[in-house]
Amino acid sequence: MLIRILWRSLERRKARILLAVLAVALGAALATALLAISLDITDKMGKELKAFGANIVAAPKDRPLAVEIAGMRYSNGETAYLNESDLPKLKTIFWRNNIVGFAPFLSGAVEVSSSLATQRVLLVGTWFDKDIPVPTAKRQILLPGNAVREVTPDSGTFTTGMKSIASWWHVEGTWINDRSPEQGVLVGRALAQQLQVHVGDPLQVTYQERGYPMTVAGILSTGGVEDHQVLGELATAQKIFDLPGKVERVQISALVKPDDALALRAKRDPKSLPPEDFVTWYCSPYIDAVTFQVEEVLPGSEARPIRQIAEAEGAFLSRIGLTLALVTIIALAVSALGVMATMTATVMERRTEVGLMKALGGQDLQIAVQFMLEATAFGLLGGVLGYAAGLGLAALIGQSVFASSLTFNPLILPITLGIAVAIAVLGSLAPVRQAMQVNPVVTLRGE
């Protein structure tokens, strides 16, 4: 009987129901589009931001104080090193998938000679485009409170290097990679002008009276100290400085989330947190949690965030998320008001029907259930229509605004339907309350 009454009610009021469904569909469409953008585009934006530089640097704990002036490095003690063989372990930490790239560095002062000039400069060895094997052994991480986390690294290889974490570098010529046997180097633009060299020209690198012939593979322009340096493959620098398997520091680019109250509490000493809070902090991609895990896998290292970059990225992504959330809330509020207006008109139109139901013994709860079922029905219908429209809107926004295609998350459909039903039900609360207050005697008299 209830289903029949519900169907007849919907059938007789097609115009009003259509308006309510369209109101719900509008809110659902905007919610779907903005949710799809928030889940997909913001992740892609975060990855694109990583291309503008690393946000973590790891170096030996007992390293001396060093400064760089005009492309040269000066230190007040003997340099300490990390082992290159430990670097693949960065892809075995708990947040290994958030490590989008890293590059080690080894540098030293050398003399570089062209056919026209000689300069004393800093030769920097690093990875440019390197494939590294990912360790396959599982790691057991013992956390406070006897909590155990098992990390199963991805199999295969991982391509990393400066080409991954500093793709904004401009190279005139060709990038270097570890798969090329030639001993080519990148020469900073300012240094290339001083030496008067071009792509393809020969260079002579001299260190401790030993000469190494090189070729200019490319002219590098970064706007930083690299414009005054010579950059080559890490293995080449290790050979020249007689430091096989050693690196001075590692720049790491990681996807992280902005700090919240828990992250701020952990800054002084994360191990002072209660066990359950430490586990939550450790298993969240805060930048300090990632640096903590980096130190765990790189023996003798001290990892520090590059705060300016990390905080700027976090603030930007937070503002994008807040903007999307505010637009969604406004759209849902407008949709709820549209539903409320439609349901209010429906209740006013059906006052006689409601009064007759009460006169025949109908309870307030039964009347409320009938109206709520109607609201749920057009909420679901509006949700389906809004989901379909929202997917198209999200694809259009992704291409026209962010120049990127979207990968849709299957969780968006149930979330959208839940939002649509919530809009319809919330928008119906006030009209239903009004229907429950109808006096059958007054209504049936026509007053």
WOVEN-V496130 format. One record per helix or strand. SS is the DSSP state (h for helix, s for strand). FROM is the first residue (numbers start at 0). TO is the last residue. If there is no record, write none. Layout:
SS;FROM;TO
SS;FROM;TO
This chain:
h;1;11
h;13;49
s;55;59
s;65;68
s;71;74
s;81;82
h;83;91
h;95;97
s;98;112
s;117;125
s;129;132
s;138;142
h;143;145
s;146;150
s;156;159
h;161;164
s;169;172
s;183;187
h;188;194
s;201;206
s;209;220
h;224;227
s;229;232
h;233;239
s;245;246
s;248;253
s;256;256
h;260;265
h;269;271
h;274;281
s;285;285
h;286;296
s;300;304
h;306;348
h;350;358
h;363;399
h;410;435
h;439;443
